[in-house]
Amino acid sequence: MCRYPQTLTALERLVPTEAAKARLLAKLRWPEGFVCPRCGSRGAWRAARGGLLRCRRCDAQTSVTAGTILHGTRRGLRAWFRAIWHVAARPEGANALDIQRTLRLGSYRTAWAWLHKLRGAMVGRPGDLLTGVVAAGGEAVRRRGRWSSWPCRTPAGIRGVCGCAGCRTARLPASRPRCGGQST
């Protein structure tokens, strides 16, 4: 398989056309060749219209997007590939507004639906265990209208206001314990 593209431009160079994107999806979906979802036989031919595949044995029609999160989409594969890249490439995560702006979608609701479809597809099966190096986030607290981690803590692990720059901006009540400037 090819390396993951580091930029959106690299993605566009890797799969420049809708047909190339469909071929990549087919390769990802059926790595050892087409398998009919109805009868399980191998081998198909391309239908005359719509980019559908027809099974040689049972004559069932299917597409590379059938049964996936892309099933029934009105947008082209280019927009979906961009959305997938955008979500996967951002370590801090993507939000629906970013997706809407990036893809120039008409509504926030569409962007939200796409993002939730993509997030659902990225989740492993129930019971799958994590392996290798796993990065986990720290405790998050609300500070100035957004969520972020505390810059310091007391020896007992109690978060508080010590007078450092991070704690001064947290605007906590004076009754909270002070951490003494011990950064973590």
C-alpha positions in Angstrom: 0.0 0.0 0.0 1.1 3.6 -0.4 2.2 6.0 2.3 -0.3 8.2 3.9 -0.3 11.7 2.2 1.1 14.4 4.6 -0.7 17.3 2.8 -3.9 17.8 1.0 -2.0 18.5 -2.2 -0.2 15.1 -1.8 -3.6 13.5 -1.5 -4.8 15.1 -4.7 -1.6 14.0 -6.5 -2.1 10.4 -5.2 -5.7 10.1 -6.4 -6.3 13.0 -8.9 -9.6 11.8 -10.4 -12.9 10.4 -9.3 -12.1 7.1 -11.2 -8.7 6.9 -9.3 -10.5 7.4 -6.0 -13.0 4.7 -6.9 -10.2 2.3 -7.8 -8.5 3.0 -4.5 -11.7 2.4 -2.6 -12.2 -0.9 -4.5 -8.7 -2.0 -3.6 -9.2 -1.1 0.1 -12.6 -2.8 0.2 -11.6 -5.9 -1.7 -7.8 -6.3 -1.4 -7.9 -9.8 -3.0 -10.3 -8.8 -5.8 -14.1 -8.3 -5.9 -16.3 -10.5 -3.8 -20.1 -10.4 -4.5 -22.0 -9.3 -1.3 -25.0 -11.4 -2.3 -23.5 -14.8 -3.4 -19.8 -14.5 -2.3 -18.4 -15.4 -5.7 -15.4 -13.7 -7.2 -15.4 -11.9 -10.5 -17.4 -9.0 -11.9 -17.6 -6.7 -14.8 -18.3 -3.0 -15.0 -21.8 -2.0 -15.9 -22.3 0.3 -18.8 -23.6 3.2 -16.6 -22.9 4.5 -13.1 -19.7 2.8 -12.3 -21.5 -0.2 -10.9 -20.0 -3.7 -10.7 -22.1 -6.7 -11.8 -21.5 -10.2 -10.4 -20.7 -12.7 -13.1 -22.6 -15.5 -11.3 -25.8 -13.9 -9.8 -25.9 -10.7 -11.9 -26.2 -8.5 -8.7 -25.2 -4.9 -9.0 -23.1 -3.2 -6.4 -20.8 -0.2 -6.1 -17.6 0.5 -4.2 -19.6 2.8 -1.8 -22.5 0.4 -1.2 -22.7 -0.6 2.5 -20.1 2.0 3.6 -20.5 5.4 5.1 -20.3 6.8 1.6 -23.4 4.9 0.5 -26.0 7.1 -1.2 -23.9 10.3 -1.0 -24.8 13.1 -3.4 -21.3 14.6 -3.2 -18.4 13.2 -5.1 -15.6 11.1 -3.7 -13.3 14.1 -3.9 -15.2 15.8 -1.1 -15.3 12.7 1.0 -11.5 12.0 0.6 -10.8 15.6 1.6 -13.1 15.2 4.7 -11.4 11.9 5.6 -7.9 13.4 5.2 -8.9 16.5 7.2 -10.2 14.4 10.2 -7.3 11.9 10.1 -4.6 14.5 9.7 -5.4 16.7 12.6 -4.1 15.3 15.9 -6.3 17.7 18.0 -9.3 16.5 16.0 -11.6 18.2 13.6 -15.0 19.9 14.2 -18.0 20.3 12.0 -17.4 24.0 11.3 -13.9 23.2 10.0 -15.3 20.5 7.7 -18.0 22.9 6.5 -15.4 25.6 5.7 -12.9 23.3 4.1 -15.4 21.5 1.9 -17.5 24.6 1.3 -20.6 22.7 2.4 -23.9 24.6 2.3 -25.0 23.7 5.8 -23.5 23.0 9.2 -25.9 20.1 9.6 -24.4 18.3 6.6 -20.9 18.8 8.0 -21.9 17.6 11.4 -23.5 14.4 9.9 -20.3 13.7 7.8 -18.1 14.2 10.8 -20.1 11.8 12.9 -20.1 9.2 10.1 -16.4 9.5 9.9 -15.9 9.3 13.7 -18.2 6.2 13.8 -16.1 4.5 11.1 -12.9 5.3 13.0 -14.0 3.6 16.2 -12.8 0.0 16.7 -15.1 -2.9 17.3 -16.3 -3.4 20.9 -13.8 -5.5 22.8 -10.8 -4.5 20.7 -7.8 -3.8 23.0 -5.3 -1.0 22.4 -1.8 -2.1 21.6 1.6 -0.4 21.2 2.2 3.1 22.5 -1.0 4.8 23.6 -1.2 8.5 24.3 -3.9 9.6 26.8 -4.8 13.2 27.6 -4.6 14.8 31.0 -7.3 16.1 33.2 -9.2 18.9 31.5 -10.9 21.8 33.2 -12.9 24.8 31.8 -10.8 27.9 31.5 -11.7 31.1 29.7 -14.5 29.5 27.7 -12.6 26.4 26.5 -11.2 23.2 27.9 -7.5 22.9 28.7 -5.2 21.3 31.2 -4.0 23.0 34.4 -0.4 24.2 34.3 0.5 23.1 37.8 -0.7 21.2 40.9 -0.1 20.8 44.6 2.0 17.9 45.9 -1.2 16.2 46.9 -2.4 16.5 43.3 -5.0 19.2 44.1 -5.2 21.7 41.3 -5.2 25.3 42.3 -4.0 28.9 41.9 -0.3 29.4 42.7 0.3 32.7 40.9 2.0 31.4 37.8 0.8 32.7 34.5 -1.5 29.8 33.8 -3.2 29.9 37.1 -3.6 33.7 37.0 -5.6 33.4 33.8 -7.7 30.6 35.2 -9.8 33.0 37.4 -10.6 30.6 40.1 -12.1 31.7 43.4 -9.6 32.6 46.1 -10.9 29.8 48.3 -9.2 27.2 46.1 -6.0 25.7 47.5 -2.7 27.1 46.1 -0.3 24.8 44.4 2.9 26.7 45.3 4.1 27.1 41.7 4.9 23.4 41.2 4.5 22.9 37.5 3.9 19.4 36.1 
